[in-house]
């Protein structure tokens, strides 16, 4: 585990997500082979976007990418505040959104939040290309929610009193290519949320320095003036 700015950034394999799936077809997992380095940890389930297209969550949306993921409900006030803040985060990302970084907002209420509802919601929050709103079968949503936010479907205390669902309060961000993940409150300062991505980005190979070959320039040779 690395500490960056006092915040823990965990490798994916260290247990940030829950245990690997025992059955790759569990809860709607697609039959297509899971062929990425962390496919055994991130469900490869079928989800449907706000523009009414199917995608495989791991193979199509996560593998090899830097992403930000949050849970939403179009009828939940806390979720509305978080999405309004993410709209400002996308502005802070500028042209990196849809190229270097992708945002996925997963509904926890798929029965109500159909692709048509999510499309209207996306338009309300000025979602640009690269910010996708996702729905799917209830079992699929519960699996994603438990894996990404460690909820496990438990949202009540032992005495059956409801407690606040923290999956609506957090943004999970990660670089799947290197297996580094972290989380941040969804209503934090938008610029600071966008800045956190620099903590998990893959190191870029520095450009090689260019050295001059051959004799030294005339001005550097003794006894010669230019």
VOTORLUM-892119 format. One record per residue (C-alpha): residue in one letter; x, y, z; chain. Coordinates in steps of 0.25 Angstrom, whole numbers, always signed. Layout:
# VOTORLUM-892119
r resn=a, u=X, v=Y, w=Z, chain=A
...
# end
This chain:
# VOTORLUM-892119
r resn=x, u=+0, v=+0, w=+0, chain=A
r resn=x, u=+5, v=+14, w=-4, chain=A
r resn=x, u=+3, v=+27, w=+4, chain=A
r resn=x, u=+1, v=+39, w=-5, chain=A
r resn=x, u=-3, v=+52, w=+2, chain=A
r resn=x, u=-7, v=+44, w=+14, chain=A
r resn=x, u=-17, v=+36, w=+7, chain=A
r resn=x, u=-15, v=+21, w=+5, chain=A
r resn=x, u=-15, v=+16, w=-10, chain=A
r resn=x, u=-16, v=+1, w=-10, chain=A
r resn=x, u=-12, v=-9, w=-21, chain=A
r resn=x, u=-25, v=-16, w=-26, chain=A
r resn=x, u=-19, v=-29, w=-22, chain=A
r resn=x, u=-18, v=-24, w=-7, chain=A
r resn=x, u=-32, v=-26, w=-4, chain=A
r resn=x, u=-38, v=-12, w=-8, chain=A
r resn=x, u=-49, v=-20, w=-16, chain=A
r resn=x, u=-55, v=-33, w=-10, chain=A
r resn=x, u=-51, v=-47, w=-13, chain=A
r resn=x, u=-50, v=-52, w=-27, chain=A
r resn=x, u=-63, v=-58, w=-33, chain=A
r resn=x, u=-64, v=-73, w=-31, chain=A
r resn=x, u=-73, v=-75, w=-43, chain=A
r resn=x, u=-70, v=-66, w=-55, chain=A
r resn=x, u=-84, v=-67, w=-60, chain=A
r resn=x, u=-90, v=-62, w=-46, chain=A
r resn=x, u=-100, v=-52, w=-46, chain=A
r resn=x, u=-101, v=-49, w=-61, chain=A
r resn=x, u=-86, v=-50, w=-64, chain=A
r resn=x, u=-84, v=-50, w=-79, chain=A
r resn=x, u=-79, v=-63, w=-84, chain=A
r resn=x, u=-68, v=-56, w=-92, chain=A
r resn=x, u=-54, v=-60, w=-86, chain=A
r resn=x, u=-49, v=-51, w=-76, chain=A
r resn=x, u=-35, v=-48, w=-81, chain=A
r resn=x, u=-30, v=-36, w=-74, chain=A
r resn=x, u=-20, v=-35, w=-62, chain=A
r resn=x, u=-31, v=-32, w=-52, chain=A
r resn=x, u=-42, v=-39, w=-58, chain=A
r resn=x, u=-44, v=-49, w=-47, chain=A
r resn=x, u=-47, v=-37, w=-37, chain=A
r resn=x, u=-56, v=-28, w=-46, chain=A
r resn=x, u=-69, v=-34, w=-51, chain=A
r resn=x, u=-70, v=-35, w=-66, chain=A
r resn=x, u=-85, v=-33, w=-65, chain=A
r resn=x, u=-94, v=-27, w=-76, chain=A
r resn=x, u=-98, v=-13, w=-73, chain=A
r resn=x, u=-107, v=-3, w=-82, chain=A
r resn=x, u=-103, v=+11, w=-84, chain=A
r resn=x, u=-111, v=+23, w=-84, chain=A
r resn=x, u=-110, v=+24, w=-99, chain=A
r resn=x, u=-117, v=+10, w=-99, chain=A
r resn=x, u=-105, v=+1, w=-103, chain=A
r resn=x, u=-100, v=-11, w=-96, chain=A
r resn=x, u=-85, v=-13, w=-91, chain=A
r resn=x, u=-77, v=-23, w=-83, chain=A
r resn=x, u=-73, v=-15, w=-70, chain=A
r resn=x, u=-59, v=-20, w=-69, chain=A
r resn=x, u=-55, v=-24, w=-84, chain=A
r resn=x, u=-61, v=-11, w=-90, chain=A
r resn=x, u=-61, v=-1, w=-79, chain=A
r resn=x, u=-50, v=-3, w=-69, chain=A
r resn=x, u=-39, v=-12, w=-75, chain=A
r resn=x, u=-26, v=-3, w=-76, chain=A
r resn=x, u=-33, v=+10, w=-73, chain=A
r resn=x, u=-33, v=+21, w=-63, chain=A
r resn=x, u=-47, v=+22, w=-57, chain=A
r resn=x, u=-56, v=+29, w=-47, chain=A
r resn=x, u=-68, v=+21, w=-42, chain=A
r resn=x, u=-80, v=+25, w=-34, chain=A
r resn=x, u=-93, v=+20, w=-30, chain=A
r resn=x, u=-106, v=+28, w=-33, chain=A
r resn=x, u=-121, v=+29, w=-32, chain=A
r resn=x, u=-128, v=+39, w=-40, chain=A
r resn=x, u=-138, v=+41, w=-28, chain=A
r resn=x, u=-128, v=+42, w=-17, chain=A
r resn=x, u=-124, v=+55, w=-11, chain=A
r resn=x, u=-110, v=+51, w=-7, chain=A
r resn=x, u=-108, v=+45, w=-21, chain=A
r resn=x, u=-112, v=+58, w=-28, chain=A
r resn=x, u=-102, v=+66, w=-20, chain=A
r resn=x, u=-91, v=+56, w=-24, chain=A
r resn=x, u=-95, v=+57, w=-38, chain=A
r resn=x, u=-95, v=+72, w=-38, chain=A
r resn=x, u=-81, v=+72, w=-33, chain=A
r resn=x, u=-76, v=+61, w=-43, chain=A
r resn=x, u=-81, v=+71, w=-54, chain=A
r resn=x, u=-71, v=+81, w=-48, chain=A
r resn=x, u=-61, v=+70, w=-48, chain=A
r resn=x, u=-62, v=+67, w=-63, chain=A
r resn=x, u=-60, v=+82, w=-65, chain=A
r resn=x, u=-47, v=+81, w=-57, chain=A
r resn=x, u=-43, v=+69, w=-66, chain=A
r resn=x, u=-45, v=+77, w=-79, chain=A
r resn=x, u=-41, v=+69, w=-91, chain=A
r resn=x, u=-35, v=+58, w=-83, chain=A
r resn=x, u=-50, v=+52, w=-81, chain=A
r resn=x, u=-53, v=+42, w=-91, chain=A
r resn=x, u=-38, v=+41, w=-95, chain=A
r resn=x, u=-30, v=+38, w=-82, chain=A
r resn=x, u=-41, v=+37, w=-72, chain=A
r resn=x, u=-55, v=+31, w=-72, chain=A
r resn=x, u=-66, v=+33, w=-62, chain=A
r resn=x, u=-77, v=+23, w=-59, chain=A
r resn=x, u=-89, v=+26, w=-51, chain=A
r resn=x, u=-96, v=+13, w=-47, chain=A
r resn=x, u=-111, v=+13, w=-43, chain=A
r resn=x, u=-115, v=+6, w=-31, chain=A
r resn=x, u=-129, v=+6, w=-35, chain=A
r resn=x, u=-130, v=+0, w=-49, chain=A
r resn=x, u=-145, v=-3, w=-48, chain=A
r resn=x, u=-147, v=+12, w=-48, chain=A
r resn=x, u=-134, v=+17, w=-55, chain=A
r resn=x, u=-136, v=+12, w=-69, chain=A
r resn=x, u=-127, v=+16, w=-80, chain=A
r resn=x, u=-137, v=+27, w=-84, chain=A
r resn=x, u=-138, v=+33, w=-70, chain=A
r resn=x, u=-123, v=+32, w=-69, chain=A
r resn=x, u=-121, v=+39, w=-82, chain=A
r resn=x, u=-130, v=+51, w=-77, chain=A
r resn=x, u=-122, v=+51, w=-64, chain=A
r resn=x, u=-109, v=+51, w=-72, chain=A
r resn=x, u=-114, v=+63, w=-81, chain=A
r resn=x, u=-118, v=+70, w=-68, chain=A
r resn=x, u=-103, v=+69, w=-63, chain=A
r resn=x, u=-97, v=+73, w=-76, chain=A
r resn=x, u=-90, v=+60, w=-77, chain=A
r resn=x, u=-79, v=+60, w=-88, chain=A
r resn=x, u=-74, v=+48, w=-96, chain=A
r resn=x, u=-66, v=+40, w=-86, chain=A
r resn=x, u=-77, v=+41, w=-75, chain=A
r resn=x, u=-86, v=+29, w=-76, chain=A
r resn=x, u=-98, v=+26, w=-67, chain=A
r resn=x, u=-101, v=+11, w=-66, chain=A
r resn=x, u=-112, v=+1, w=-62, chain=A
r resn=x, u=-114, v=-14, w=-63, chain=A
r resn=x, u=-121, v=-26, w=-56, chain=A
r resn=x, u=-123, v=-24, w=-41, chain=A
r resn=x, u=-113, v=-36, w=-38, chain=A
r resn=x, u=-103, v=-29, w=-47, chain=A
r resn=x, u=-104, v=-16, w=-40, chain=A
r resn=x, u=-103, v=-22, w=-26, chain=A
r resn=x, u=-91, v=-30, w=-31, chain=A
r resn=x, u=-84, v=-17, w=-36, chain=A
r resn=x, u=-88, v=-9, w=-24, chain=A
r resn=x, u=-83, v=-20, w=-14, chain=A
r resn=x, u=-69, v=-22, w=-22, chain=A
r resn=x, u=-66, v=-7, w=-24, chain=A
r resn=x, u=-71, v=-1, w=-11, chain=A
r resn=x, u=-70, v=-13, w=-1, chain=A
r resn=x, u=-85, v=-12, w=+2, chain=A
r resn=x, u=-88, v=-27, w=+1, chain=A
r resn=x, u=-103, v=-23, w=+0, chain=A
r resn=x, u=-103, v=-20, w=+15, chain=A
r resn=x, u=-109, v=-7, w=+18, chain=A
r resn=x, u=-115, v=-9, w=+32, chain=A
r resn=x, u=-111, v=-11, w=+46, chain=A
r resn=x, u=-113, v=-23, w=+54, chain=A
r resn=x, u=-125, v=-17, w=+60, chain=A
r resn=x, u=-131, v=-15, w=+46, chain=A
r resn=x, u=-129, v=+0, w=+46, chain=A
r resn=x, u=-126, v=+6, w=+33, chain=A
r resn=x, u=-112, v=+12, w=+32, chain=A
r resn=x, u=-107, v=+22, w=+21, chain=A
r resn=x, u=-102, v=+15, w=+9, chain=A
r resn=x, u=-88, v=+20, w=+7, chain=A
r resn=x, u=-87, v=+15, w=-8, chain=A
r resn=x, u=-95, v=+28, w=-11, chain=A
r resn=x, u=-85, v=+37, w=-4, chain=A
r resn=x, u=-72, v=+32, w=-10, chain=A
r resn=x, u=-65, v=+32, w=-23, chain=A
r resn=x, u=-56, v=+21, w=-26, chain=A
r resn=x, u=-44, v=+24, w=-35, chain=A
r resn=x, u=-34, v=+15, w=-41, chain=A
r resn=x, u=-24, v=+11, w=-51, chain=A
r resn=x, u=-27, v=-3, w=-55, chain=A
r resn=x, u=-15, v=-4, w=-64, chain=A
r resn=x, u=-6, v=-4, w=-51, chain=A
r resn=x, u=-16, v=-8, w=-41, chain=A
r resn=x, u=-16, v=+4, w=-32, chain=A
r resn=x, u=-30, v=+9, w=-26, chain=A
r resn=x, u=-35, v=+19, w=-16, chain=A
r resn=x, u=-47, v=+26, w=-12, chain=A
r resn=x, u=-52, v=+40, w=-9, chain=A
r resn=x, u=-65, v=+47, w=-4, chain=A
r resn=x, u=-73, v=+50, w=-16, chain=A
r resn=x, u=-75, v=+65, w=-11, chain=A
r resn=x, u=-61, v=+68, w=-9, chain=A
r resn=x, u=-55, v=+80, w=-16, chain=A
r resn=x, u=-56, v=+77, w=-31, chain=A
r resn=x, u=-42, v=+81, w=-34, chain=A
r resn=x, u=-36, v=+73, w=-23, chain=A
r resn=x, u=-44, v=+60, w=-28, chain=A
r resn=x, u=-38, v=+62, w=-42, chain=A
r resn=x, u=-24, v=+64, w=-36, chain=A
r resn=x, u=-25, v=+51, w=-29, chain=A
r resn=x, u=-24, v=+44, w=-43, chain=A
r resn=x, u=-9, v=+48, w=-44, chain=A
r resn=x, u=-6, v=+39, w=-32, chain=A
r resn=x, u=-10, v=+27, w=-39, chain=A
r resn=x, u=-6, v=+30, w=-53, chain=A
r resn=x, u=+4, v=+21, w=-60, chain=A
r resn=x, u=+18, v=+27, w=-61, chain=A
r resn=x, u=+21, v=+32, w=-74, chain=A
r resn=x, u=+35, v=+28, w=-80, chain=A
r resn=x, u=+44, v=+41, w=-81, chain=A
r resn=x, u=+48, v=+45, w=-94, chain=A
r resn=x, u=+63, v=+41, w=-97, chain=A
r resn=x, u=+73, v=+52, w=-96, chain=A
r resn=x, u=+79, v=+56, w=-109, chain=A
r resn=x, u=+94, v=+56, w=-109, chain=A
r resn=x, u=+102, v=+63, w=-120, chain=A
r resn=x, u=+112, v=+53, w=-128, chain=A
r resn=x, u=+125, v=+57, w=-135, chain=A
r resn=x, u=+135, v=+68, w=-131, chain=A
r resn=x, u=+132, v=+79, w=-122, chain=A
r resn=x, u=+126, v=+92, w=-128, chain=A
r resn=x, u=+137, v=+101, w=-133, chain=A
r resn=x, u=+135, v=+111, w=-122, chain=A
r resn=x, u=+138, v=+100, w=-112, chain=A
r resn=x, u=+151, v=+96, w=-118, chain=A
r resn=x, u=+164, v=+103, w=-113, chain=A
r resn=x, u=+170, v=+114, w=-121, chain=A
r resn=x, u=+158, v=+116, w=-130, chain=A
r resn=x, u=+149, v=+127, w=-130, chain=A
r resn=x, u=+136, v=+129, w=-137, chain=A
# end
